[in-house]
């Protein structure tokens, strides 16, 4: 479940980067448009894009921090309970093996 969620987050972050790049390109293409309202819209869009970049970076940093914490917790568990870890890994391997062999 967490792997699926991580994959979805990675895809979302990639999609957001593409949207930001497309919006920036659109802003560059409309630079020659004159008028106060066009300039105002460009400025608002640029401000929102800048904020989206900051938010995306913060989201990425938070995700990395959570992944590192989960890795450290797993490492601590394995260090403190090596036989339990072996048993859990063997059980998971058995279940996966049974599921794969049925197909």
Buried (B, 14 or more C-beta within 10 A) or exposed (E): EEEEEEEEEEEEBEEBEEEBEEBBEEBEEEEEEEEEEEEEBBEEBEEEBEEBBEEBEEBEEEBEEEEEEEEEEEEEEBEEEEEEBEEEEEEEEEEEEEEEEEE
